[in-house]
Amino acid sequence: MVVDDEVDITTVFKLGLEEADLQVDVYNDPLLALSDYKPDTYDLLLFDIRMPGMNGFELYRKIKDIDHRSTIIHEQQQEIDERCQ
C-alpha cells in the first residue's frame, strides 16, 4: 500500500512496483486508505509524512492499532528534493 496525497508520486510508485511484478494499492487520501485497510493484506506500507487530513505518523498509529505486524516506511518528498540538490 502506498499513501501519498500527490497523484504523481503514487503513480510513479505504482508503475515501478508493478513493473517488478508486485501488486500495489495506492491511495491519495489517508482517511480512505485507513477505511479500506485490511489486516494481513500488505507486506509493506509506504506513507508520505505530510498529507492533509491525517499525516503519515497518525496513519501509522491507527494502522498499528489494527495490525501490529505491519511494516511501514515513511517518505517525504522535501527531504528527497533537498538531498538531490
N, C-alpha and C positions, 0 to 999 in steps of 0.2 A: 504494500500500500504506500502510495506517495501522496502527501498532502501539502499543497502549496497554493497560495491564493493567486499566483501568476500562472496563467494558462501556458505561456511559452515554456516555463520551467517544467511543468508536469508533462507537457508534450515531449520534450527532449528526453526526460527520464523514461517515459513510456516507450518511445521508439527505441532507445538504447537497450532497455531491458528485454523488450520483445525480440529484438534482433539477436539477443543472447538466448533465445528460446525460453524466456521466463514469462510467467503470467503476472500481470500487474494491474491493480485497480488504482486509478488516480482520482483525486478529489481536489477541487479548488475552494471548497468550503469546509472548514474543520468541523463545524456542527453537523453537517451532513455525513462526513466521514465517521464521526462518533456514533451517530444514529444508525448507520449501516454496518458498523463494526461487529464481526462475529468472532468470538474466541476460537483459537486453534485453527484459524484460516490462513494466516500470513506467517512466513518465515522471517520477514524483515519489514519494519515500518520506517519510512523516511519522512520527517516532518520539517517544514520550514519553521523557523523560530518566530518571525514577525508576521502575523496574519490578523486580519480584522475579525472581531467576534470572539476569538479564542486563540491565544498564542500556542506555539508548539509545546511549551512546557506544561501548560494547562491541559492540553490534549493528551500529553504523555501521562500525566497523573490520572486522568479519567480512564484512559485505556488500561493502565496498570491496575486500577481498581476492578476492572472487568476481567483482565487476562494478565496475571502476574508473570507469566512466562514469555511474554512478547519481547522481542529485541527491537530497540528503537534508536535511530540515528537522527540527530538534528542537523539541519543545514541552514546556512544564512548566506544569501547572495552577496550582501555587502562585504562580508569578510573575504569571500572568494574574489570579488572585484578588487578589493584593496591589495590582496596578495599578488594578484596578476599584474599590478601596475609597476 
